Amino acid sequence: MGIGTRMEKPANAEFIEFTDVLVGNNAAAGKQYIIHLFFLHQVDYFGEHGIVGAGKNTDTDGIHVFLQGCIDHHLRCLTKTGIDYFHACIPQGSGNYFGAAVMSVQSYLGYQYAYGSVHLAKFQDTKLGCFCYRYVNYRMQYRNFGNTELRVSEIGFGAWAIGGGAMIGNTAIGWGDVDDRVSEKAILAATEAGINFFDTADIYGLGHSESILGKTIGADKNILIASKVGNVARNEQFTVDYSAAYIIEACEQSLRRLKRDSIDFYQLHTARLTHLQQGDCIDAMRQLQQAGKIRYWGLSLNTFEPMAEADYLMDQSLGNGFQLVLNLINQRSLPLLKKAGEKGYGIIARMPLQFGLLTGKFDKVQSFADNDHRKNRLVPSIVEACAEALVPVWALCEKYGCSKTQLALSYLLSYPEVSVIIPGIRTAEQVRGNTEGLFQLDADDLSLIESLGNGSFVPLMQLIRQQG
C-alpha cells in the first residue's frame, strides 16, 4: 500500500500558507464519504494521474459538465491506484460557491476516509485557494513472507480465540466460551475480505482452533495456514515439549485436524534458547520439511525478550520467519525488524491490540469469565494505566478520522518488514473492524509513537509483565 505524493506546485504559483484540515465522515461511523471538487478559473494542469484543474468559463451548467468529467476521470484513476491525491481549486473572492459538484464515492472506492491539505497560491496574478485532498481507500494488500514463496494478506486471522474457553487444570488458556457457528461465519467473512493467512496452534482450545479451521477452509488451497507446536497440556498441567519425537507426532495430529497434507508455516511455540541449542527441535523441523509435511518453519518468539532466540536462528541462517509481539505499547521487537528483514525472514506481528486494550473498548470495571485468560491479565490497574499512557496516541485518531483499532493496526502497517498482522478475530463484525479504513501513518506520527515506546510506555510494559 503506497501513499500518493502531493501535486507539484506549478512554477508560476507562489506558496503562501499551509494548514492541515479534516474532511469527510469518521471512518468508523457513517461510512459515507463525499468529494467536494472546486472549480479553478482559467487554469489547465495535468498531473501524474491526469487532469487536476481546468476550465475556461464560469457558466454554472458548463462547470457542472466539466467537473463531472473531472470526477469520472479521477475515480477511474483512483480505482486503479487505490490511493491518490485529488486536487481541486476555487478562485478567491467567489464567496462560498463550490461549483455545486458534490458526490459520494462509496460505490466507486468502497468505504474510506479522507483528509487533506489547504494552501493559498498566486497564479497569473489571480489569488486562488487550492485544496489537495488525499483519499485513502484501503483494500486488502499482500506482502511477501520474507524470501519464501508465500504471498500473505497484510491482515491475517489470529485463531486463538475461536479455540474457545479451554482450561488446563484451573488455568484459563482461552478467551471464554465461543459459538462455533459464529466462528465459521467469521472465518468465511475473513476470506471474503481478502484475508488468506490464518494463524493457529495445537494448544489453542486444545486442538479445537485447528479443527474449526480444517472444517471451514481446510480444503481451500488458496488459504495459507500457520500453526505452532511445543506447548503441551499433561496431567492437568501446562508444560512444553520440544523433543523431535513429540514434534513429528504433533505435526501429524495438526495435519489431521486441519485436513491438510502440509502446513504452510510451522512454528516452534515460544521455544527458548536452551531448546534451540539442544538441536532436537531444529532437526525435527528439517525432517518435516524434507518429508513435505511443512513448507516453511520458524519460531514464535516470547513476549518480552525476543532477541536471543531470534539472533540464534538468524546467525545460523535457520528457519524462514518469526512471530513476534509488536503493538503501540510493546515495541520491544522493533530492533529485530530491520535485521530480520535484511536477512529475508518473514515477520508475523501478533497481539496488535494487546488483548483488546488498544481498541479503547475496555474500562477499569471490565470483567471476564473464569475461562478467559484476560481475567487475570487485564485487571483494573492495567486498564487504567494503559488509558492514561495512550492519551497522546489517541489524539491522532481525530487527525486521521479513524477508530483506535484502525490506528493501532495502521501503525504496524507502517513497517515494511512486517509481513502480516494477526489480530485475534471471533466474529464477522471484528473482521470488518480489522480490515476497513486502514492507512499509513505520517513519518512524524510514527516517530512520536516510537518515542513514547522508549519513554512513558516502558513502565507500563513493566507493569503488564509483572501481572503475567
C-alpha positions in Angstrom: 0.0 0.0 0.0 1.5 3.3 -1.1 0.8 6.9 -0.5 0.5 9.3 -3.4 2.6 12.4 -3.4 1.3 15.9 -3.2 0.8 17.7 -6.5 3.9 19.6 -7.6 3.3 23.3 -7.3 3.3 25.0 -10.8 6.4 27.1 -11.3 4.4 30.3 -11.5 2.4 29.7 -8.4 3.5 31.4 -5.2 3.2 29.5 -2.0 1.6 31.5 0.8 0.4 29.2 3.6 -0.4 25.6 4.5 -2.9 24.2 7.0 -4.0 20.6 7.7 -7.7 20.1 7.7 -10.1 17.1 8.1 -12.8 16.4 5.6 -15.4 13.6 5.2 -17.0 11.5 7.9 -15.3 9.4 10.5 -14.3 6.1 9.0 -15.7 4.2 11.9 -19.1 5.9 11.8 -21.1 7.0 8.7 -19.2 5.1 6.0 -20.3 7.7 3.5 -17.6 9.9 2.2 -18.0 13.0 0.0 -15.7 14.7 -2.5 -16.0 18.5 -2.8 -14.5 19.3 -6.2 -13.8 23.1 -6.7 -13.6 25.0 -9.9 -10.3 26.7 -10.9 -10.8 29.5 -13.4 -8.5 29.6 -16.5 -6.0 27.0 -15.3 -5.0 23.8 -17.0 -2.7 21.4 -15.2 -2.0 17.8 -15.9 -0.6 15.8 -13.1 0.6 12.2 -12.7 -2.9 10.8 -12.6 -4.5 13.1 -15.2 -6.3 16.4 -15.2 -6.5 18.1 -11.7 -7.9 21.5 -12.5 -9.1 23.2 -15.7 -11.8 25.4 -17.1 -12.5 28.4 -19.3 -15.8 29.8 -18.2 -17.9 30.5 -15.1 -21.2 29.3 -16.5 -22.8 27.1 -13.9 -24.0 24.5 -16.3 -20.6 24.4 -18.0 -18.9 24.0 -14.7 -21.2 21.1 -13.8 -20.3 19.3 -17.1 -16.6 20.0 -16.7 -16.5 18.9 -13.0 -18.4 15.7 -13.7 -15.8 14.9 -16.3 -13.0 15.5 -13.7 -14.8 13.4 -11.2 -15.3 10.5 -13.6 -11.6 10.7 -14.7 -10.2 10.7 -11.2 -12.4 8.0 -9.9 -11.1 5.8 -12.7 -7.6 6.7 -11.7 -8.3 6.2 -8.0 -9.8 2.8 -8.7 -6.6 1.7 -10.4 -4.2 3.1 -7.9 -6.1 2.6 -4.7 -4.6 5.8 -3.1 -4.2 9.1 -4.8 -4.4 12.9 -4.3 -7.5 14.6 -5.6 -6.8 18.2 -6.4 -9.4 20.9 -6.8 -9.5 24.7 -6.6 -11.7 27.7 -6.4 -10.9 31.4 -7.1 -10.7 33.5 -4.0 -13.3 36.2 -3.7 -16.0 34.0 -5.2 -17.9 33.7 -1.9 -19.0 30.2 -0.9 -19.6 28.9 -4.5 -18.1 25.4 -4.7 -19.0 24.6 -8.2 -22.0 22.6 -6.9 -20.2 19.3 -7.6 -20.6 17.1 -4.5 -21.0 13.4 -4.8 -20.5 10.1 -2.9 -17.6 8.0 -3.9 -18.6 4.9 -1.9 -19.8 3.0 -4.9 -16.5 3.6 -6.7 -14.0 3.1 -4.0 -15.6 1.4 -1.1 -15.5 2.7 2.5 -12.8 5.2 3.1 -12.0 8.4 4.9 -10.3 11.5 3.6 -8.0 14.2 4.9 -6.1 16.8 3.1 -4.2 20.0 3.0 -5.1 23.5 2.1 -2.8 26.2 0.8 -3.2 29.6 -1.0 -1.4 30.3 -4.1 -1.0 33.2 -6.5 -1.4 32.1 -10.1 -1.1 34.5 -13.0 -1.9 37.4 -10.6 -5.1 35.7 -9.5 -5.2 34.6 -5.9 -6.5 31.0 -5.7 -7.4 28.6 -2.9 -6.1 25.1 -3.8 -7.5 22.2 -1.9 -5.5 19.0 -2.1 -7.4 16.0 -0.8 -5.8 12.7 -0.1 -8.3 9.9 -0.3 -7.3 6.7 1.4 -9.1 3.7 0.2 -8.0 0.5 2.0 -8.3 -2.7 0.1 -6.6 -5.8 1.3 -2.9 -5.7 0.3 -0.5 -8.5 0.1 3.2 -8.8 1.1 5.9 -11.3 0.6 6.6 -13.5 3.6 10.4 -13.0 3.6 12.2 -14.9 1.0 9.6 -17.7 0.8 7.1 -18.2 -2.0 4.3 -17.3 0.4 2.3 -14.1 -0.5 0.3 -13.2 2.5 -2.5 -10.7 3.2 -1.1 -7.9 5.4 -4.0 -8.5 7.8 -4.3 -12.1 8.9 -6.7 -14.1 11.2 -5.5 -14.8 14.7 -7.3 -18.0 15.6 -6.5 -18.4 19.3 -9.9 -17.0 20.4 -12.0 -19.4 18.3 -10.5 -22.3 20.2 -12.9 -21.5 23.0 -12.6 -21.3 26.8 -10.2 -24.2 27.3 -8.7 -24.8 30.7 -5.6 -26.7 31.9 -6.4 -27.6 35.4 -7.5 -24.3 36.9 -5.7 -22.2 34.4 -7.6 -20.5 31.5 -5.8 -20.8 28.2 -8.6 -19.5 26.1 -10.8 -16.4 25.6 -14.0 -17.7 27.1 -16.9 -19.6 25.5 -17.5 -19.4 21.8 -20.2 -20.5 19.4 -18.6 -22.5 16.5 -21.3 -21.2 14.1 -20.2 -17.7 14.8 -16.6 -18.7 14.4 -17.3 -20.3 11.0 -19.1 -17.1 9.8 -16.1 -15.1 10.9 -13.7 -17.3 9.0 -15.7 -17.1 5.8 -16.1 -13.3 6.3 -12.3 -13.1 6.5 -11.8 -14.9 3.3 -14.3 -12.6 1.6 -12.4 -9.6 2.9 -9.2 -10.9 1.3 -7.6 -12.5 4.3 -5.6 -15.5 3.1 -3.4 -16.1 6.2 -4.7 -17.9 9.3 -2.5 -18.5 12.4 -3.4 -21.1 15.0 -1.6 -23.6 17.3 -2.3 -27.1 18.6 -2.7 -25.7 22.1 -5.5 -23.2 21.2 -8.6 -24.8 22.5 -6.5 -28.0 22.9 -6.8 -28.6 19.2 -10.3 -27.1 18.6 -9.0 -24.0 16.8 -7.2 -26.2 14.3 -10.3 -28.4 13.9 -12.7 -25.5 13.2 -10.2 -24.1 10.6 -9.9 -27.5 9.0 -13.7 -27.9 8.8 -14.2 -24.4 7.3 -11.3 -23.8 5.0 -9.1 -26.9 5.1 -9.9 -27.8 1.6 -9.2 -24.3 0.2 -5.7 -24.4 -1.2 -5.7 -20.7 -1.7 -5.6 -20.2 2.0 -2.4 -20.3 4.0 -2.4 -21.8 7.4 0.3 -21.4 10.1 0.4 -23.5 13.2 2.6 -24.0 16.3 4.0 -26.8 18.4 5.7 -27.2 21.7 3.1 -26.0 24.3 1.5 -29.0 25.9 -1.2 -30.0 28.5 -0.2 -33.0 30.6 -1.7 -34.3 33.8 -3.7 -31.1 34.2 -0.5 -29.0 34.0 0.8 -26.7 31.3 4.3 -27.7 30.1 6.5 -27.7 27.0 7.9 -30.5 24.8 10.4 -29.7 22.0 11.6 -33.2 21.5 11.9 -34.4 17.9 9.6 -37.4 18.5 6.9 -35.2 20.0 7.1 -32.5 17.3 6.8 -35.0 14.5 3.8 -36.8 16.1 2.1 -33.4 17.0 2.5 -32.3 13.4 0.7 -35.4 12.2 -2.2 -34.6 14.6 -2.3 -31.0 13.5 -2.5 -32.0 9.8 -5.4 -34.4 10.6 -7.3 -31.6 12.4 -6.6 -29.1 9.7 -7.5 -31.6 6.9 -4.3 -30.7 5.1 -1.3 -32.6 3.6 1.1 -29.8 4.5 1.3 -26.9 6.9 2.4 -23.7 5.2 4.3 -22.3 8.1 5.1 -24.3 11.2 6.4 -22.6 14.3 8.2 -23.7 17.5 5.8 -22.2 20.1 8.0 -19.9 22.2 10.9 -22.3 22.4 13.8 -20.7 24.4 17.5 -20.6 23.6 18.3 -23.8 25.5 15.8 -25.7 23.5 17.3 -24.4 20.2 20.8 -25.2 21.3 19.9 -28.8 22.2 19.0 -29.1 18.5 16.3 -31.8 18.6 13.5 -29.3 17.7 15.5 -27.9 14.7 16.2 -31.5 13.5 12.5 -32.3 13.7 11.6 -29.2 11.7 14.1 -30.1 9.0 12.7 -33.7 8.8 9.2 -32.5 8.5 10.2 -30.0 5.7 12.1 -32.7 3.8 9.1 -35.0 4.1 6.7 -32.3 2.7 4.7 -32.2 5.9 5.5 -28.4 6.3 6.5 -25.9 3.6 8.4 -23.5 5.9 9.2 -23.2 9.5 10.2 -20.6 12.1 9.8 -19.5 15.7 7.1 -17.8 17.6 9.1 -15.6 20.0 8.4 -14.9 23.6 6.6 -11.7 24.5 9.1 -9.7 26.4 12.6 -10.8 25.5 12.6 -12.0 21.9 16.1 -11.2 20.7 18.2 -14.1 22.0 16.3 -16.8 20.2 15.9 -14.8 17.0 19.6 -14.0 16.9 20.4 -17.7 17.3 18.4 -18.7 14.3 19.4 -15.7 12.1 23.1 -16.1 12.9 22.9 -19.7 11.6 20.5 -19.0 8.8 17.9 -21.4 10.3 14.2 -21.2 9.6 12.2 -18.8 7.4 10.3 -16.5 9.7 9.3 -15.2 13.2 6.2 -14.4 15.0 6.7 -11.6 17.5 4.7 -9.3 19.7 4.5 -5.7 18.3 2.0 -3.0 19.0 1.7 0.6 20.1 2.8 -0.1 23.7 5.0 -3.1 23.3 7.8 -2.1 20.9 10.5 -4.4 22.2 10.7 -6.2 18.9 11.5 -3.1 16.8 15.3 -3.7 16.8 14.6 -7.2 15.4 12.6 -6.0 12.4 15.4 -4.5 10.3 17.8 -7.3 10.9 15.2 -10.0 10.1 14.0 -8.1 7.1 17.5 -7.8 5.7 18.1 -11.5 6.2 14.9 -12.4 4.4 12.8 -13.6 7.3 9.0 -13.3 7.2 7.5 -11.4 10.2 4.1 -12.1 11.8 3.1 -9.4 14.2 0.9 -10.8 16.9 -1.1 -9.1 19.7 -1.5 -5.9 17.7 -4.4 -4.9 20.0 -2.8 -6.1 23.3 -5.7 -8.5 24.2 -8.2 -5.7 23.3 -6.6 -2.9 25.4 -5.8 -1.0 22.2 -9.4 -1.0 20.9 -10.3 1.5 23.6 -13.4 -0.6 24.5 -12.3 -1.6 28.0 -12.6 0.4 31.2 -11.4 -0.4 34.7 -14.7 -2.1 35.6 -14.4 -4.6 32.7 -15.0 -8.2 33.8 -14.1 -11.5 32.2 -15.2 -15.1 32.6 -13.2 -17.6 34.6 -12.2 -19.4 31.4 -10.9 -16.2 29.8 -7.2 -15.7 30.3 -7.7 -11.9 30.3 -9.4 -12.2 33.7 -6.0 -12.2 35.4 -4.2 -10.0 32.9 -6.5 -7.0 32.2 -7.0 -6.0 35.8 -8.3 -2.5 36.6 -4.8 -1.1 37.4 -3.5 -2.2 34.0 -6.5 -0.9 32.1 -6.3 2.5 33.8 -2.6 2.8 33.4 -2.8 2.0 29.7 -5.6 4.5 29.1 -3.6 7.2 30.7 -0.4 6.4 28.8 -2.2 6.3 25.4 -3.7 9.8 25.6 -1.2 11.4 23.2 -1.6 8.5 20.8 -5.4 8.5 20.7 -5.2 12.2 19.8 -4.1 11.1 16.4 -7.5 9.4 15.8 -9.0 12.9 15.3 -6.3 13.8 12.8 -6.8 10.7 10.7 -10.6 10.3 11.3 -10.2 6.7 12.4 -11.0 4.4 15.3 -8.5 3.3 17.9 -8.4 -0.1 16.4 -7.6 1.3 12.9 -4.8 3.5 14.3 -3.3 0.5 16.2 -3.3 -1.7 13.1 -2.2 1.1 10.7 0.8 1.8 13.0 2.1 -1.7 12.3 1.4 -1.4 8.5 3.9 1.4 8.5 6.7 -1.0 8.9 7.5 -2.7 5.6 9.4 -5.5 7.3 6.1 -6.7 8.8 4.7 -9.4 6.5 1.3 -9.9 8.2 -0.6 -8.7 11.3 -2.8 -11.2 13.1 -5.4 -9.6 15.3 -7.5 -12.1 17.2 -10.9 -12.5 15.5 -14.0 -14.1 16.7 -16.9 -12.6 14.7 -17.6 -11.3 11.2 -18.0 -7.8 12.8 -14.5 -8.0 14.0 -13.3 -8.9 10.5 -14.8 -5.7 9.3 -13.3 -3.7 12.1 -9.9 -5.1 11.5 -9.8 -4.7 7.7 -11.5 -1.4 6.9 -10.2 2.1 6.9 -6.5 1.3 7.3 -3.8 3.6 6.2 -0.2 4.5 6.6 0.9 6.9 9.3 2.9 10.1 8.6 6.6 9.8 9.5 6.2 12.4 12.3 3.4 10.4 13.9 5.4 7.2 13.7 8.3 8.9 15.4 6.0 10.2 18.1 4.8 6.7 18.9 8.3 5.3 18.9 9.5 8.0 21.3 6.7 7.0 23.6 7.8 3.4 23.3 11.1 4.4 24.7 9.6 6.7 27.3 6.2 6.5 29.1 5.3 3.1 27.7 8.3 1.4 29.4 6.9 1.5 33.0 3.5 0.5 31.5 5.1 -2.6 30.0 6.9 -3.4 33.2 3.5 -3.3 35.0 2.0 -5.6 32.3 4.9 -8.0 32.6 4.6 -8.2 36.4 0.9 -9.1 36.0 1.7 -12.0 33.7 
